[in-house]
Amino acid sequence: MENIAVLNELIEINNDRVAGFDKAIADMEEGNMDLKAVFQHYSEQSRQFAAELAEFVRQQGAEAEKGGSVTSTLHRAWIDIKTLFTGADRLAVLNEAERGEDAIKAAYKAALDHAALKGEALSLVMKQGLEIKQGHDEIKVLRDAAKVIG
């Protein structure tokens, strides 16, 4: 059951990521509308990941996390981001998005380093972790480009 706690933590941070990207989209200034599709993609990705993880947890006979995090410092990055997007310039938006991506990437790394994950749970987290890393890298490239332009 220790792996259930690890998986539920990943559900929480995926839910935080959804909320962060959705808030960024809602508060996005017109000059940053090209980021909307990118943020929508990663928001939907985390919805899918949370659903996959929740289904796996339920298949194990446990209760899956439904919300986002409220106390974990690892997960706070996306919660903090939600308040920072209003009126932010492109670089600020991407800096905060990348900070959130750092947090979710770290959460997946911690989960993969956790000895309790085996078999299907390990495979699922490895697959998702690879896609999370790719998302992080894309946001980082966009952020670095904004530094050059800005």
N, C-alpha and C positions, 0 to 999 in steps of 0.2 A: 504493500500500500504506500510505501514511501515514494514510489514513482508517481502515484496519483497526486501527491502534493507538488511535485516538480511540474507535472503537466498542468495542474491548476494554476500555478504561477505563470506559466506560458500563456494560458488562456487570459489571465488578467492583463498581462503586458500587451497582448494582441488587442484586447479591448481598449486599453489605454491608447494604443497606436491608432486604432480606428477613430477614437474620439479626438485625438490630436490632429490627424489629417482632416477629419470632417470640419473641425473648428477652423483650421487654416483655410480650407476651401470657402467656408461661409464668410470669413472676414477678409478674403483676398481682395487686394486692390486691383483695378483694371490692368495696370502695367505688369502684373504677375499672372495673368490668366493662362499663360502657356503652362504654368505649373499645375493648373487645375487637373488636367488629365493624368499627370504623373501622380499627384496626391490621391486622386480617385482610385487609380490602379492599386496603390499600396494600401489604401483603406479597405478596398474590396479583398485584397490578398489577406489581410489580417482577419477580416470577417470569416473568410474561408478557413484559414488556419485555426482560428478559435473553434469553429464548428467541427473541424476534423478532430481536434484534440478533445473536445467535449464528447463527441461520439465515442471515441476510444475509451475515455474515462467511464462513460455510461456502460459500455460493453464489459468493463471490468467490474460492474456492479457497484460503482461508487457515484457520488454526486459531483457533477461538473460545476465549476465556477461559472457564474453568470455575469458578474460585473467586472469593473475595473478595480485597480488597487487603490488603497487609501493610505496605507502606512509604510509600505516598503520603499526605502530610498532608491533602490534599483529601479522601481517602477515609476517613481515620481517625475522623471524627465518628461513624459508625455502629459502628465497632469499639469505641470508647470508651463508647458508650451501653450496650452489652451488659452492662457491669459496673456500671452506675449504677442499674438499675431495681429491684433487690432492696430491698424495704421502702420504696421512695420514695413520697412523697405525690403526689397528682394533679398539682399544679403542677410538681413536679420531673420527673415522667414526661413531661409535655407540653413542658416546657422542653427536655429532652433530645431528644424526638422532633422538635421544631421545629429544633433545632440540626442534627440529621441531615438534615432536609428542606432546610435552608439549604445543606448540603454537596452534596446531589444536584442541587438547583436550580442551584447554581454550576457543577457539572460539566456539566450540559446547556447552560448558557450558554456555557461555554468551548468545548464541542464545536461549538455553532452559530457561534461566532466563528471557528472553525478553517477556514481557506481550503480545506483538502483535501476537505471534505464537499461532494459534488455529487449531483445527481440523486436516485435512490432513497434513498441513505444520508441525504442532507439532509432529504428528506421524512419519513423514518422518525423521525429525531431531532427534527425540528420537532413532529411529532404527539405523540411521547412527552413532549417538553419542555413542551408545553402542559398535558398531564395532570399532569405532575410539579408544575408551578406551581399548578394547582388543588388538588392534594393538600397542598402546602406551605401554601397559603392556608387550607384547612380546619383543619389542625393549628394554625395560628397563631390562628385564631378560637377554637378550643377552649382554647388556652393563655391567651388574653386573658380569656376568660370565667372560667377557673379563678383568675386573678389577682383578679378582681372578687369572686368568691365566697369565696376563701381569705382 
